[in-house]
């Protein structure tokens, strides 16, 4: 894993956050993609990325519980995506 060159965060609605990370691939991953080992790379990266997420830190920042996380990639454009599904906002505004 490497630190993304750029990270964008977009609230899709009151319960979903999209995170787009660009410049995420290391040279070995680029070589594997070049020879067509795409699905296998996704299968290997998905559990690794989930392990690296610090959900408790994310929850502390947004003051909401994350109930589901999805990850995917656009390898051709060197992009990674995460979607966080959050608990419904409380009636008190948090």
N, C-alpha and C positions, 0 to 999 in steps of 0.2 A: 504494500500500500504506500501511496505517496500523498502528500498534502495537495489538495486541488489548487490549481492556479487561480480559479475564481469560483465563488459560491454565491448563488442567488436563492433567495427564499421568497415564496409567494403564498399568501393565504388564498386558497381557492374558495373557501367559504368559512363559516364559523367553526367547522369541525375538521377541516383538511388543510394541511400545509404541504406544499411541493418544494423540495430542495433540488436545485440543479447545480451539479458540480462539473466544471470543465477542466481539462488538463489533468486527468486522473490516472492515465495509463502509464505503466512502466514499460521499458523497452521489451522485456520478455513477453508481456501481454500483447504488445503490438505485433511481435513476431508470430505468436500463436494465432492471432486474428488473421494475419497475412497468409497463414497456411490453412485457414478455415476451421480452426478449433474454437468455434464461437460458443456453441451450446455447452460444451464441456467447461469452458472458461466461466460462463455464467453460473453453472452449477457449483463450481469451486468458489467463486467470489461471493455468492449470495450469503452463505452461512458465515463467512469471514467478516463481511461488512456488518452483518447483524450483531456479531460478537463485539465488534469495535464500537458500536453505538453506545453512548452513555445516556440511556433514556432518562435516568433520574435527573441528570443535568438539564436536559431538554425540558422535562416537566417543571423543574424549578424555575426556569426562565419564562416559560409561557403560562405558568401557574395553572396547568391542566394536565390530566392524566392521558398518556398515549395508550390507546387500546389496540392499535394495529399499525404495523410498519410494512411497507412494500419497497423493494429495491429493484431497479432495472437499469440498463445501459443502452446507449447508442455508441457502439464501439467505433463505427466509421467516423463519427464526429468527436470522439474522445470525451463523451459526456456520461455522467452517472446521475441517476434520479432516485430520490427517496420521497415517499409519500407517507405522512404521518396522519392517522385518523385519531382524533381526539374525543374524549368524553364530551357529552353535551355541556355547554356552559351552564353554570348554576344560575339560579334566578337572582342571586346577589351581585352578578356581574363578573365573577371569577370563573 
